[in-house]
Amino acid sequence: MFTQTTTIDRAGRITLPKQVLDALGVHPEAEVVIELIEAGIVIKPKYPTTPITERIAAMSLPVADWDQMEQEIEAGRLE
């Protein structure tokens, strides 16, 4: 756990210490997600999202193409 006090500047910015950036695995100018929760804020790295078609294409599915996949679904072999 890491605790440090910092100041919010006039523009509403805070500077995260290098130790925190390293722990998050991010670098300066990386995108992060800021979530407001009841107890305060959570800052998390923003991971790049892969389009769903690329994720499906990367899967090792037991079909050769979309037509075959549709036939397999209709036959009840895939859900």
NORURGI-V997278 format. One record per residue. N is the residue number from 1. RES is the residue in one small letter. PHI is phi in radians with two decimals (NA if undefined). PSI is psi in radians with two decimals (* if undefined). OMEGA is omega in whole degrees, -180 to 180 (* if undefined). Layout:
N RES PHI PSI OMEGA
N RES PHI PSI OMEGA
//
This chain:
1 m NA 2.55 -178
2 f -2.26 2.26 178
3 t -2.29 2.31 177
4 q -2.70 2.52 176
5 t -1.63 2.38 178
6 t -2.40 3.01 -177
7 t -2.00 2.47 174
8 i -1.51 2.22 -178
9 d -1.38 3.09 -176
10 r -1.07 -0.43 179
11 a -1.51 0.02 179
12 g 1.48 0.30 -178
13 r -1.74 2.64 171
14 i -2.16 2.65 176
15 t -1.83 2.18 178
16 l -1.49 2.32 179
17 p -1.08 2.62 180
18 k -0.94 -0.67 180
19 q -1.04 -0.66 179
20 v -1.24 -0.79 179
21 l -1.02 -0.77 179
22 d -1.10 -0.74 180
23 a -1.12 -0.61 178
24 l -1.37 -0.30 -177
25 g 1.33 0.51 179
26 v -2.07 2.87 180
27 h -2.12 2.86 177
28 p -0.96 2.45 -179
29 e 1.33 0.07 173
30 a -1.28 2.68 177
31 e -1.45 2.44 176
32 v -2.26 2.78 176
33 v -1.78 2.25 177
34 i -1.94 2.14 -177
35 e -2.07 2.21 177
36 l -1.55 2.12 177
37 i -2.12 3.01 -177
38 e -1.01 -0.66 -176
39 a -1.50 -0.15 -178
40 g 2.66 -2.39 178
41 i -2.16 2.69 175
42 v -2.13 2.30 177
43 i -2.01 2.15 -178
44 k -2.26 2.62 175
45 p -1.09 2.54 174
46 k -1.70 1.96 -180
47 y -1.50 2.47 178
48 p -1.11 2.45 179
49 t -1.74 2.42 179
50 t -1.65 2.32 177
51 p -0.96 2.54 -176
52 i -0.99 -0.64 -180
53 t -1.12 -0.66 177
54 e -1.20 -0.66 179
55 r -1.15 -0.71 179
56 i -1.15 -0.76 -180
57 a -1.07 -0.55 -179
58 a -1.37 -0.24 -179
59 m -1.30 2.64 176
60 s -1.62 1.37 -177
61 l -1.50 2.62 -178
62 p -1.42 0.58 178
63 v -2.39 2.70 -177
64 a -1.60 -0.50 -178
65 d -2.71 3.08 -176
66 w -1.14 -0.66 179
67 d -1.10 -0.75 179
68 q -1.14 -0.68 179
69 m -1.08 -0.76 179
70 e -1.07 -0.73 178
71 q -1.11 -0.71 180
72 e -1.14 -0.69 178
73 i -1.14 -0.82 180
74 e -1.07 -0.58 179
75 a -1.38 -0.12 178
76 g 1.46 0.21 -179
77 r -1.54 -0.35 175
78 l -2.23 2.59 177
79 e -2.05 * *
//
